[in-house]
Amino acid sequence: MDNKGAELIDEYEIVKGLIGVLIVRDRITGLYLYNVVEPVLSDGAGRVLARARELLRMSSSLPGDDSVESYLKSLVDEAMSRLRVRLSDDELRNVMYYLMRDTVGYGKIDPLVRDDYIEDVNINGPNKPVYVWHSRYEHLRTNIVLSNEELNSLVVKISQRVGKNVSSAYPILEGLLPEGLRVELGLRDVSPHGPIVTIRKFRANPITIIDLVTDGVIRAEALATLWFMLENGISMVIIGPTGAGKTTLLNALLFLIRPEARIVTIEDTREINIPP
């Protein structure tokens, strides 16, 4: 970070000792920026990572999820043997991080997916900064930029994990990633600046009606009215623009439905979390 050009506002770790975040304020524009800090590879570690990636490209396919890390570790061991390079434990951990990030993770944006403070990830085309919505600092520009090749690779990975094909015939994709993340994707056919990707994350701990009242999102009286309607079988419609909190409110209201009630949901992309 350039101390003359930016002021450090906040810092925290996503993965202890491995991935960090610096929230800085540009002294000229006053804008807050989100900077991901990843491990710096030594020369030896960089060579091992490059060779391990070559070995991975030559392999036919990856094994099941349970053995992916062991398989990648075997490729790193083979790379070290061929290069006659020995790495320290920290260097080995850094190499494995990048190999796992780019193989089973989401590449450069993987730290954003891991960050619990991030609610939305917005990619507006290649060679442009990725933007995020941060629960503390709201809309932030990140220091992550995807090349055309990296973005195309991400598009392929997302479509495979969602289980839907995306092409010029079907240039828009909406779905749910295995981690429970909602994703919307558009190809160049519908976006003049290249592929665009939006990933919306959901809280690990669902927002409850208590949270909504405490945070001032809804008045207790209004919530009591909705509860009365649910108890007496009165129909309701929740409407609003994107990001207004429709799904958040609906999920919170589900906690008010009697446990023995039968609930049927019809969704293109699963977003309703029914309490167990």
Number of C-alpha atoms within 10 A of each C-alpha: 10 8 10 8 12 19 18 15 11 11 13 11 14 17 13 8 10 15 17 18 19 19 19 21 18 16 13 8 9 11 13 21 23 24 18 20 15 17 16 12 17 13 9 15 24 15 17 29 24 15 19 24 20 13 15 18 10 9 10 7 8 14 12 9 9 8 11 15 18 12 15 21 19 13 22 25 18 16 21 20 12 11 13 10 13 14 15 9 9 14 19 18 16 21 26 19 18 18 23 18 16 16 17 14 18 18 19 19 20 14 21 25 20 15 17 15 18 22 19 22 23 17 23 19 24 19 16 17 16 22 22 25 17 18 12 8 14 13 18 18 17 21 14 18 18 20 13 15 10 14 22 17 13 21 19 12 17 24 20 13 13 16 13 12 14 19 13 11 8 12 16 19 19 18 22 21 16 11 10 15 18 20 21 16 21 23 22 15 15 14 15 10 14 19 23 21 23 18 21 19 20 18 12 8 6 13 15 17 22 13 13 17 15 12 10 10 12 15 12 15 10 11 17 11 11 16 16 13 13 17 12 9 8 10 7 9 6 9 10 8 7 8 8 10 14 14 16 19 18 17 20 21 18 19 15 16 16 10 11 6 7 7 9 6 9 7 7 8 11 13 18 15 15 15 12 5
